[in-house]
Every structure is written in structure tokens, then in C-alpha cells.
Amino acid sequence: MPRTPELTKGRERFRGQKKGVALGLTFLLLSLAAYHLMRFTAAGWNAAHTGDCRDLMSSRFFYNDLFTVMIFTDVVILILSLVISGRYEMVFRNAAFVVSIILIRFSLTEGRPYGAALALLSMVFGILTLFVFNYHSYLRASEALEMSATDH
């Protein structure tokens, strides 16, 4: 991308916004982990004293909550990135990462063997997205080099 003062200022603002989102996400995830650890500890204490282990199974909900937070964070970053660049390949990459995280989230709620297959599909989708993004970025960089070579 060209380095104009407006774009440079926008990139710096975007980096600051991403840092703010990252700090908020860190606080939220630490709080979420502490909450679920306290729930698991209380359920373990209850299971040790009463023999009822049903509450221990609810501890797996941490991962569902974790990926739900990640989905919303990715959507926020996608929206913030649109301010900087509306380029197709950037929007495609960021939106595809949101879809990949959603597929991982769904894989956690599916039983065997569908959950594992859905998680693998999500991973393959993310890798293919990176290949497409890198290819389009290479094409754009090649076009920019050709244009700058013809200008001189």
C-alpha cells in the first residue's frame, strides 16, 4: 500500500485500537479463566464430599465461552480494519478468519466424529485462506513493481 500521511496516520490509529482490544481481551480472558477455575474447584469440592460428579462436566464450557469471545473480538478487529483498508484481499482474509473461528466453536459442541472433522475443516479453510491472501498480495505487489518500473 502507498505510504501517504493519511494512511500512515490511519495505520497507527488502527494499531492503537488493536492494542486496546488486545488489552481488553486479556483482561476478559483472565477473568473468564478465573471464573471457570472457581466453578471447577467448587464442583470438585462438591464431588469429593457428595460423590455427585455431574457438575464436573460443566467445566468444559470454558472453551465454548473462550471461542465466543474470540469470535466477537475477530469481528471487532474486522470492522476496525475496514477503516484502514477496504482492499478485497484484506477483507476476505479477515472475514475468513472469523468464519474459521466460528467453525472451531461449532466443532466443540459436536460429538464424535463430526467435531474433529469440523475442526480439521476449519484449519484447512484457514490455511487455504492464507494461500489465497498471499497470492493476491503477490499479484498486487507485482503490479505495483511493474507500474513503478514503467514510470521511470
Beta strands, then each sheet from edge to edge (+ up, - down):
end
